Amino acid sequence: MTRKKTIRDVEWQGIRALVRVDFNVPLDGNGCIADDTRIRATLPTLQFLRNRGASLVLMSHLGRPKGEHDARLSLRPVAQRLGDLLDAQVRFPCAVTGPAIESAAADLGPGDILLLENTRFHPGETGNDQALCATLARLGDLFVNDAFGSAHRAHASTAGVAAFLPSVAGLLMEKELSYLGAALENPARPFIAILGGAKVSDKIAVIEKLLHTVDAILIGGGMANTFLAAAGFQMGASLVETDAIDQAAALRNAGDDVIQLPVDLTVADSFSAAAIARTVSVSDIPPGWMALDIGEATVAHFANRLAAARTVLWNGPMGVFEFPPFARGTNAVAEILAALPNATTIVGGGDSAAAVQKAGLVERMSHVSTGGGASLEFLEGRVLPGVAALDDEEA
């Protein structure tokens, strides 16, 4: 892909940076931040800019408020947490646009920070309204996109504003593109992909793309059930996408020995953390029971295939990891990757990133992506609007 300019290519002293960040953090039932990983991921970019004399106007969405103000999705808790992490005041004017916002932005000095309210409170955000784009552009001298997790959206704050200002990538965006791009374009081999999650249909395009670039695809999670059903196994009450069985069979045929499926599964008599569970061969699933995790023999098989890997890309858990009895496969894969001595290990966002975070293994991975849907679309080879809109690096 064409390389993009980054914040390293700009002299920032006295410049007001309009920065799109991804503060779409999970909230608990009391409206408090449950996981600040995405906020922490932006800190290198924000500190880089502040240290070089820039003032910052930050933009982000949170949840899906559908163009209306929803106090439950306010970024106020984010402003407070960001201020704590940076040990700095983060000004929060409780609005996205308006004269007060433009005045507050104009008053910023070097190192000062202003966080706009949830961009999706504005009805023009998701429609990439050009008037909103122009209004947002007045708040900065230069646009920085550091929100890879939203780069697959052609929204006003992610892509549209780039048409009105010089636009560069932040350090997190640069890192995401570097790791994921290298995995697709020039991976060290053997290159192995691990794919999980519930549905085959969500990852058909990714599998089609990876079949031509990887040495093996190890499949677990609910999506493995559909592949096993396509291979003729009786899956009991397991989640199976009947509409995707033919596609799974075609992918398996096209993949020859590339696609590797579980050889055993942990099955349960109900979908519950308290269910009765046992591990059985994929050919011995009892009627009425459902597969909720990969088994120990599958973990050993996957570990054997991964032992010599030099590049590993993992997207999607191996089972219902939210239930502790069925998190063993996912945790085992995380431990295997963390222990690989010579491999670049890339965890592709979403639930697999959450699992690695929960296991305390983030620091032992080469890169844990902040972008779930964006990571998948990038791996499919699709153009991400928030990336395409950035200025190209000069040859």
Secondary structure, DSSP 8 states (H G I E B T S, - for coil): ---B-BGGGS--TT-EEEEE------B-TTS-BS--HHHHHHHHHHHHHHHTT-EEEEE---S--TTS--GGG-SHHHHHHHHHHHTS-EE--S-SSSHHHHHHHHT--TT-EEE---GGGSTTTTTT-HHHHHHHHTT-SEEEE--GGGTTS--TTTTGGGGTS-EEE-HHHHHHHHHHHHHHHS--SSEEEEE-SS-STTTHHHHHHHTTT-SEEEE-HHHHHHHHHHTT---TTS---GGGHHHHHHHHHHHTTSEE--SEEEEESSSSTTS-EEEEETT---TT-EEEEE-HHHHHHHHHHHTT-SEEEEES-SS-TTSGGG-HHHHHHHHHHHH-SS-EEEE-SHHHHHHHHHTT-GGGSSEE-S-HHHHHHHHTT---HHHHTS-B---
